[in-house]
Structures are given as structure tokens and as C-alpha cells.
Amino acid sequence: MARIWRFIHLPADEIPVDIFCDSAYTGTIVRQERGEKMREKFHGVPMLPFGILAGFAKEREIRLTDLAEEGFRFRTAEKTEEPGKFRLCFYNSLAGGYREMELTDFEMEEEEHTSFFYIYVVYTESETYRKEVRRLIGQYSRYIRLKLMEDDGELAKALTGYPAEKDLVEACSLEEQKRRWFSELPVDGVFPEFPSLALELDRPELYRKYLSMEIGEFSAWYWPSNGLGEYPLARRTPDRLYIGNSFCHLLFPEKSQLFALLEKASREGLSVTLSFSYIRDFLLESTEELLDELSAWCGQKERWLELLVNDWGLAELLRKKRSPYLEPVLGPLLNKRKKDPRLAWKTGSLESLAENSLNADFYREFLAEELGIRRYEWEACGYPMKLPPGNHSLHLPFYQTNTSQFCPLAAGVLRKDRGKQKLPENCPHFCESYTYLYPEHLAMAGRYNSLFALDREILKKPEHLEAYRQQGVDRLVINLL
């Protein structure tokens, strides 16, 4: 970072003042007079983002509002006595973590107070503190400069090593993109055996296709049409179907079509899981009516259905009805975790992401005792997950990263701007013909109202599947978009 030094010459009886400044930082002005240091005014970087700098007075968290090499300013709601020490946490973007230091050599003064808050100034000559401030301000200044001067790709490349030069969409269709992604997968080898294999029917064209074919014929069409005709799992006939869409309520089958699908699956001896998405208020009444009809159908056929719960409203409806034929399962929208194909370019370890809320015993107990949920749906998401005890289904090879109830695909088609989204009421199913494509190296695609990314390793290396089998996964759910 270029440093600009300006010298202001005062009258002969005074010593010059040195002012250090750059594009993001102005240091404290200090005047030397007759051998005594005299503070005139505190100038620092104001209101740094809280995520890159945190402070504690003893164990009490404080809000730092200005930062300079000679000290800092902080604000509290109540009057604060001198704490004896401060604990400061500086974010280091190069290491992807925080560096802590304790500051004990300082002077603290109350600068201002109102009826709402107190402001204090802390001065220090600690060299360790100065080094941390210079490093933090230098990194933050670099980020601001890149943010202003470069596009997002170049910013990510400079900060994380992201390959911005690959940000070019080369494929002309999702089918071509999938052929490129899947061309590197093995066609032989020993793969772990799972008790159950399911195919996900999540949109109208798949509903229609399945109704026109027997399950063996449908499976023989499904894998090759998605570029995986030679993959080992393609040789196995599925024993379960997932019907419906976890992310878009407009892709759930119409009632007549739904019961036609259920009847056909029943004749073919297939188990069924119905995938419900979020439930908007205007859907509550019709959803409750459908649950009653499904329960009645199951009673007549002596069959049981799993219902994928992606909305707490549906969980409550099922809890009230307590139908012996409808079994709730925790869906991917409620089984939350951080999922992003760009994590590979972020600094720091991914081990902290291995667990999520389901690893807490009390949460699983609540789901089981209050809502009757004892099976959990997971998505292979590009890094190893640590699964808790229980019954688990693993969706692969794609995983959802973003979902919008206001469809970005419809906005792109109708208004030529994905940001101009509106709640679609009468959906013409643009997703049958249109897809958002992304650079090939990101392995992403935009289908329906969501973004999906591909776990490149889960189908490539059988040992990854075996690790999940040993953790209790007894069902694979295939969705090839």
C-alpha cells in the first residue's frame, strides 16, 4: 500500500507535525511540545465492520467505533470503569481466523456521554497493538480498493485465489453441462450396497414420463438421459420414489395426477415419499384437505407414506392429525447447513461445518417426541458431514444452495432481469425449457426457483459413500436435475 506523508510546517517556535494518511486510514495527530506528548484530537478509522474487530473490557463485550495505531474509541450503554485490561480480536483474512491480544498498558478517558450511551477513548503505546492495527487496516484498505476497482471475480481472485479466468460459461445447455461433469465418473468398481435406492420425481415432465412407463423402463431411460447410463448405480432398479418438489410449491403434482402416481407406485410395489415445500398462508387449507385425502387413501390401500417436511406449518398439521399412515421426515430446507461450491476457495478449515443442529441430542429428542420425526434427509454437499445417530437418507449428487419463493427463472424469462422477481400465481413451468448456467468449474445450475451445485466427489469415489453408510445412511436418493 502506498503511503502518503504530508508535512505541515508550523511557526519556528513549534515542531512540525507529521500526519500519516492513506485511502482508508488517518492516524492520530500528535504534537511534540517541550518534550511532552500532547494529544490534540483522536482520528481513526470509524465504524469498522464488527466481523473483523471485536473487543472486550474484561468479559464485557464493547463496540469499537474508531481504530488508530495510538488507540481506539469504544461505546457502551452504561458508565464503565477502567477495566484493567482489554481483550481485542483482530480478523486475519490471510489466515481465515482471529488473532487475540490482551492490552494492559493503556490510558482511558471518558470523551462524551448522553442519556443513551457513553464514549471512551483508550490510548496506548503497545507495539504489539500497533502491529495488529497496521495489519488489519492494511488488509481492510486493500479489500476496499479491490471492491471499488475490480469486479467480483477479480476481487475473489485477489483475496482467495479464486480462478476468475475460468468464469466463462462454455456449455450451451444443461444437458451438455452434465455430460461434461459426468464424463469423469467411473463405470465399474465395487460400490457399497444400501438397503434402499430412490429416484426423485420433482417436476411435471418426470411425472408424465413415469406414468407412461414401467419402473424398470423408466430407470433405464432416466440414467442415460442424464449422461450416467454406464454408472454402477444405474444397474439397480429403485425401490422407492420421491414425488414432489422440496423447493417450489408450484411443481407439486395436481391432485388427480398425484393419486395416479400413487396408484401406479402401489401396483409396482414401490414405497413413496411425498416432498412438500414451504407452505404459504393461502395453501394451508388446501394442504390440510390433501392430508386428509392421503390418509384416507392409505387406509384403503393399507399403505404408508412418508411426507418430507420443509415447513414447520406442515409439521404442526401432521402433529395435530396424528394419522398412523403419514410419517413425517425432516426435509433439506429444515435440515440447515452451510453449502456453497465456493467454499473450496475460502481460507480456514471446513471441519467446523461437519456438524449442524441435528447433532444436538435434545433437538432430535424434540423432533421425535413432539413432531414424530425420526428420519432425516441430508444432501451430499462437497465436504464430509458428521451424522448423528438415527435414520438417514442421502440426496446426491446435487445439493441446494439458494431458494426463492419469488422465482428468479420466471423473472429472467419474462422481465429479462432475475432481480425483478414476483410471486408467480399461474406458473407456465418455464423450468421445463430454461435453466441458468454458470461457469463449468463451479458445477452449478439454476433450476426452478433454486440454485443447485454438484458434489463432484460423491459419485466418483465409493469410499465417500461407504463412510456415510457406516454413519447410518440406509437410503440413497438420486436427483440428476
C-alpha positions in Angstrom: 0.0 0.0 0.0 1.4 3.4 -1.0 1.8 5.7 2.0 1.5 9.5 1.5 3.3 11.6 4.0 2.4 15.3 4.4 4.5 17.7 6.4 2.8 20.8 7.8 5.3 23.4 8.8 4.4 25.4 11.8 6.0 28.7 13.1 9.6 28.4 14.1 8.9 28.1 17.7 6.9 24.9 17.2 8.0 21.5 16.0 6.5 20.1 12.7 3.6 17.8 13.0 3.7 14.5 10.9 0.3 13.3 9.6 0.1 9.8 8.2 -2.8 9.1 5.9 -3.8 6.8 3.0 -7.0 5.9 1.2 -8.6 4.2 4.2 -6.7 5.4 7.3 -5.8 8.6 9.1 -3.6 8.2 12.2 -3.8 10.2 15.4 -2.3 13.7 15.2 0.4 14.1 17.9 2.2 17.3 18.6 5.6 17.4 20.3 6.0 20.4 22.5 8.8 21.0 25.0 9.4 17.2 25.3 5.8 16.4 26.4 3.4 14.4 24.3 0.1 16.2 23.9 -3.0 14.6 22.4 -5.0 17.1 20.4 -7.7 15.1 18.6 -8.3 11.4 18.1 -8.7 10.4 14.4 -9.1 6.7 13.5 -10.9 4.5 11.0 -14.6 4.9 12.0 -17.1 2.1 12.4 -15.1 -0.9 11.1 -17.3 -3.9 10.4 -18.0 -5.8 13.6 -16.9 -9.0 12.0 -13.3 -8.0 11.6 -12.7 -6.5 15.0 -14.2 -7.3 18.4 -13.4 -6.0 21.8 -14.0 -7.0 25.5 -13.4 -5.0 28.6 -12.6 -7.8 30.9 -15.5 -10.2 30.0 -17.9 -7.5 28.8 -18.2 -7.0 25.1 -17.8 -3.5 23.8 -18.4 -1.8 20.5 -15.3 -0.3 19.0 -16.2 2.8 16.9 -12.7 4.1 15.9 -9.4 2.4 15.4 -5.9 4.0 15.1 -2.4 3.0 15.9 -2.3 5.0 19.0 -5.5 3.7 20.5 -9.2 3.2 19.9 -12.6 4.6 20.8 -15.5 2.5 22.1 -19.1 3.0 23.1 -21.2 1.5 25.9 -24.7 1.8 27.1 -23.6 2.3 30.8 -20.8 4.1 32.5 -17.7 1.9 32.6 -14.8 2.0 35.0 -11.3 1.3 33.8 -11.2 -2.5 33.3 -7.6 -3.2 33.9 -7.3 -5.0 30.6 -8.9 -5.2 27.2 -9.1 -8.3 25.0 -9.1 -7.4 21.3 -9.8 -9.9 18.5 -8.4 -8.9 15.1 -9.6 -10.8 12.0 -6.7 -12.0 9.8 -8.1 -12.5 6.3 -5.0 -14.3 5.1 -5.3 -17.0 7.8 -9.1 -17.1 7.8 -9.3 -16.6 11.6 -8.9 -14.2 14.5 -5.8 -13.2 16.5 -6.4 -12.2 20.1 -4.3 -10.0 22.3 -4.6 -8.6 25.7 -3.9 -4.9 26.3 -2.9 -3.9 29.8 -0.7 -0.8 29.1 -3.1 2.0 28.3 -4.8 5.1 29.5 -8.6 5.5 29.3 -10.6 8.7 29.3 -14.4 9.4 29.1 -14.9 11.6 26.0 -18.6 12.0 25.8 -21.9 10.8 27.3 -25.5 11.2 26.5 -28.7 9.8 28.0 -28.2 6.8 25.7 -24.5 5.9 25.7 -21.0 6.7 26.9 -18.0 7.1 24.6 -14.5 6.4 25.8 -11.0 6.9 24.3 -8.2 4.5 25.0 -4.5 5.5 24.3 -1.7 3.0 24.3 2.0 2.8 23.2 1.9 -1.0 22.9 3.9 -2.1 19.9 2.0 -5.4 19.6 -1.2 -3.5 19.4 0.2 -1.1 16.7 1.3 -4.1 14.6 -2.1 -5.7 14.7 -3.8 -2.4 13.8 -1.5 -1.8 10.9 -2.1 -5.3 9.6 -5.9 -5.1 10.0 -6.1 -1.7 8.4 -3.8 -2.7 5.6 -6.0 -5.8 4.8 -9.2 -3.8 5.1 -7.8 -1.0 2.9 -6.8 -3.5 0.2 -10.3 -5.0 0.3 -12.0 -1.6 -0.1 -9.7 -0.7 -3.0 -10.3 -4.0 -4.8 -14.1 -3.7 -4.1 -14.1 -0.3 -5.8 -11.8 -1.0 -8.7 -12.4 -4.7 -9.6 -15.4 -6.9 -10.5 -16.5 -9.7 -8.1 -14.3 -12.3 -9.9 -11.1 -10.3 -9.7 -11.9 -9.4 -6.0 -12.3 -13.0 -5.1 -9.1 -14.0 -7.1 -7.1 -11.4 -5.2 -8.4 -12.3 -1.8 -8.8 -16.1 -2.0 -7.1 -17.3 -5.2 -10.4 -17.9 -6.9 -9.8 -18.8 -10.6 -11.6 -15.8 -12.1 -10.1 -16.5 -15.5 -12.4 -19.6 -15.7 -15.5 -17.5 -15.2 -16.8 -18.2 -18.7 -20.0 -20.2 -19.4 -19.0 -22.6 -22.2 -21.9 -25.1 -22.3 -24.9 -24.3 -24.4 -27.4 -26.4 -22.3 -27.8 -28.1 -19.0 -27.6 -31.5 -20.8 -24.2 -30.6 -22.3 -23.0 -29.3 -19.0 -24.0 -32.5 -17.2 -22.2 -34.6 -19.9 -19.0 -32.7 -19.2 -19.4 -33.1 -15.4 -20.2 -36.8 -15.5 -17.7 -37.8 -18.2 -15.0 -38.3 -15.5 -17.0 -40.8 -13.3 -16.1 -44.4 -13.1 -18.1 -47.1 -14.9 -17.0 -50.1 -12.9 -15.7 -50.9 -9.4 -17.2 -52.1 -6.1 -19.8 -49.8 -4.7 -21.3 -50.1 -1.2 -24.8 -51.6 -1.0 -27.5 -49.5 0.6 -30.8 -51.1 1.7 -32.8 -48.6 -0.4 -32.4 -46.7 -3.6 -34.9 -43.9 -4.5 -35.4 -41.7 -7.6 -36.7 -38.2 -7.2 -39.6 -37.1 -9.5 -39.7 -33.4 -8.8 -41.3 -31.8 -11.8 -44.2 -32.3 -14.3 -42.2 -33.8 -17.2 -41.0 -36.6 -14.9 -44.5 -37.2 -13.5 -45.7 -37.7 -17.1 -42.7 -39.8 -18.1 -43.1 -42.2 -15.2 -46.9 -42.6 -15.8 -46.1 -43.7 -19.3 -43.5 -46.3 -18.4 -43.0 -49.2 -16.1 -40.4 -48.5 -13.3 -37.7 -50.6 -14.9 -38.2 -48.9 -18.2 -38.3 -45.5 -16.6 -35.0 -46.2 -14.7 -33.4 -47.4 -17.9 -34.4 -44.1 -19.6 -33.6 -41.8 -16.6 -29.9 -42.5 -16.1 -28.7 -42.4 -19.8 -30.8 -39.3 -20.5 -28.7 -37.5 -17.8 -25.3 -38.8 -19.0 -24.9 -41.6 -16.5 -26.1 -44.6 -18.4 -22.9 -46.6 -17.5 -22.7 -45.6 -13.9 -22.9 -48.7 -11.5 -25.9 -47.4 -9.6 -27.9 -47.2 -12.9 -27.9 -51.0 -13.0 -30.1 -51.2 -9.9 -33.9 -50.7 -10.0 -35.2 -48.3 -7.4 -37.5 -49.4 -4.7 -38.8 -46.0 -3.7 -40.0 -42.8 -5.4 -39.8 -39.3 -4.1 -42.8 -37.4 -5.6 -43.0 -33.6 -5.4 -40.5 -30.8 -5.0 -38.9 -29.6 -1.8 -38.2 -26.1 -3.1 -41.1 -25.0 -5.3 -44.8 -25.5 -4.3 -45.9 -24.9 -7.9 -44.1 -28.1 -9.0 -46.1 -30.4 -6.8 -48.4 -32.6 -8.9 -52.0 -31.8 -9.4 -54.3 -33.8 -7.2 -55.6 -36.2 -9.9 -52.0 -36.7 -11.2 -50.8 -37.2 -7.6 -53.2 -40.1 -6.9 -52.4 -41.6 -10.4 -48.8 -41.6 -9.4 -49.6 -43.2 -6.0 -51.7 -45.9 -7.6 -49.0 -46.8 -10.2 -46.3 -46.9 -7.5 -48.6 -49.1 -5.4 -49.1 -51.6 -8.2 -45.4 -51.8 -8.8 -44.6 -52.3 -5.2 -42.7 -49.1 -4.7 -42.6 -47.1 -1.5 -43.3 -43.4 -1.8 -42.1 -40.3 -0.1 -44.1 -37.1 -0.9 -41.9 -34.0 -1.0 -43.7 -30.9 0.3 -42.1 -27.5 0.0 -42.7 -24.4 2.1 -46.4 -23.7 2.7 -47.7 -20.2 2.1 -50.7 -19.0 4.1 -53.1 -19.4 1.1 -52.0 -23.0 0.8 -52.8 -24.1 4.4 -56.4 -25.0 3.8 -55.8 -27.0 0.6 -52.8 -28.7 2.2 -54.9 -29.8 5.2 -57.6 -31.2 2.9 -55.0 -33.1 0.9 -53.5 -34.6 4.1 -57.0 -36.0 5.0 -57.4 -37.5 1.5 -53.9 -39.0 1.6 -54.6 -40.6 5.0 -57.9 -42.0 3.7 -56.2 -43.4 0.6 -53.6 -45.0 2.7 -56.2 -46.6 4.9 -58.0 -48.1 1.9 -54.8 -49.4 0.4 -53.1 -50.4 3.7 -50.0 -48.4 2.7 -47.9 -45.9 4.5 -46.5 -42.6 3.1 -43.5 -40.6 4.2 -44.0 -36.8 4.0 -41.0 -34.6 3.6 -41.4 -31.7 5.9 -39.8 -28.5 4.8 -42.0 -26.1 6.7 -42.9 -26.0 10.4 -46.5 -25.4 9.5 -46.8 -28.8 7.8 -45.1 -30.4 10.8 -47.8 -28.8 13.1 -50.6 -30.0 10.8 -49.3 -33.6 10.9 -48.8 -33.4 14.7 -52.5 -32.4 15.1 -53.8 -35.1 12.8 -51.5 -37.9 14.1 -52.5 -40.1 11.2 -51.0 -43.6 11.6 -50.4 -43.7 7.8 -48.5 -40.4 7.3 -44.9 -40.4 8.6 -43.1 -37.0 8.8 -39.5 -36.8 7.7 -37.2 -33.7 8.2 -36.6 -32.2 4.8 -33.5 -30.4 3.5 -35.0 -26.9 3.9 -35.2 -27.5 7.6 -32.0 -29.6 7.9 -29.9 -26.5 7.5 -26.1 -26.2 7.0 -23.7 -24.1 5.1 -23.5 -25.3 1.5 -21.6 -23.4 -1.2 -19.4 -24.6 -4.1 -17.1 -21.6 -3.5 -16.1 -22.9 0.0 -13.1 -24.6 -1.7 -11.5 -21.1 -2.2 -12.2 -19.8 1.3 -9.5 -19.9 3.8 -9.8 -21.8 7.0 -10.8 -25.4 7.9 -14.2 -26.9 6.9 -14.1 -29.2 9.9 -16.3 -26.8 11.9 -19.1 -27.2 9.3 -19.2 -31.0 9.7 -22.0 -30.8 12.4 -25.2 -28.9 12.4 -28.2 -28.6 14.8 -29.2 -32.2 14.4 -26.0 -33.3 16.2 -27.6 -31.9 19.4 -29.3 -34.8 21.2 -32.1 -32.5 22.7 -33.1 -31.3 19.3 -33.5 -34.8 17.9 -35.5 -35.7 21.0 -37.8 -32.7 20.5 -38.4 -33.7 16.8 -39.2 -37.3 17.8 -41.3 -36.6 20.9 -43.2 -33.5 19.7 -43.4 -34.0 16.0 -42.9 -37.7 15.4 -39.8 -37.0 13.1 -37.3 -39.8 13.3 -35.8 -39.8 9.8 -33.6 -37.0 8.4 -32.8 -36.0 4.8 -29.2 -34.9 4.0 -27.6 -33.6 0.9 -24.1 -34.6 -0.2 -22.6 -31.0 -0.2 -19.0 -31.2 -1.2 -17.4 -31.8 2.2 -17.7 -34.6 4.8 -20.6 -34.4 7.2 -20.7 -35.9 10.7 -24.1 -37.5 11.0 -25.8 -38.1 14.4 -27.4 -41.4 15.4 -30.7 -42.1 13.5 -32.2 -43.0 10.2 -30.7 -41.0 7.3 -31.4 -40.5 3.6 -28.7 -39.0 1.5 -29.6 -37.0 -1.6 -27.0 -36.9 -4.4 -25.2 -35.7 -6.4 -26.7 -32.2 -6.4 -27.4 -30.1 -3.4 -29.5 -26.9 -3.0 -27.7 -23.6 -2.1 -30.4 -21.0 -2.6 -34.2 -20.9 -2.9 -36.6 -18.0 -3.6 -40.3 -18.1 -3.4 -40.3 -15.3 -6.0 -39.0 -17.3 -8.9 -35.7 -15.9 -10.4 -36.1 -18.0 -13.5 -39.5 -16.6 -14.3 -38.1 -13.1 -13.8 -35.3 -13.8 -16.2 -37.6 -15.1 -18.9 -40.5 -12.5 -18.5 -38.6 -9.4 -17.4 -35.0 -10.2 -18.6 -33.7 -9.5 -15.0 -33.6 -12.1 -12.4 -33.7 -9.4 -9.7 -37.3 -8.3 -10.8 -39.0 -11.3 -9.1 -42.7 -11.6 -8.3 -44.7 -14.3 -6.7 -45.8 -16.5 -9.6 -49.5 -17.4 -9.3 -50.2 -19.2 -12.6 -46.8 -20.9 -13.4 -46.3 -21.8 -17.0 -43.3 -24.0 -15.9 -40.5 -22.1 -17.6 -38.2 -24.6 -15.9 -39.1 -27.2 -18.5 -37.3 -25.2 -21.1 -35.0 -22.7 -19.3 -32.0 -23.1 -17.0 -29.5 -20.7 -15.5 -25.9 -21.9 -16.5 -22.8 -21.0 -14.6 -19.0 -21.4 -15.2 -18.2 -25.1 -15.5 -15.7 -25.1 -12.7 -18.3 -24.0 -10.2 -20.5 -27.0 -11.1 -23.7 -25.0 -10.5 -27.1 -24.7 -12.3 -30.3 -22.8 -11.7 -33.4 -25.0 -11.9 -37.0 -23.9 -10.9 -36.7 -21.3 -8.2 -33.4 -22.6 -6.8 -29.7 -22.9 -7.3 -28.0 -26.3 -7.1 -24.4 -27.3 -7.0 -22.8 -30.7 -7.8 -20.8 -32.7 -5.3 -18.1 -33.8 -7.7 -16.6 -36.4 -5.4 -19.6 -38.3 -4.0 -20.2 -40.3 -7.2 -16.5 -40.5 -8.1 -15.1 -42.2 -5.0 -17.0 -45.2 -3.5 -15.2 -44.7 -0.2 -17.2 -41.5 0.4 -20.5 -43.4 0.1 -19.1 -46.1 2.3 -18.3 -43.6 5.0 -21.9 -42.4 5.0 -23.2 -46.0 5.0 -21.2 -46.6 8.2 -22.7 -43.5 9.8 -26.2 -44.8 9.4 -27.3 -43.8 5.9 -29.6 -46.5 4.7 -31.1 -44.8 1.6 -29.7 -43.1 -1.4 -31.9 -40.6 -3.2 -30.9 -39.7 -6.7 -31.8 -36.5 -8.4 -30.0 -35.6 -11.6 -31.8 -32.4 -12.2 
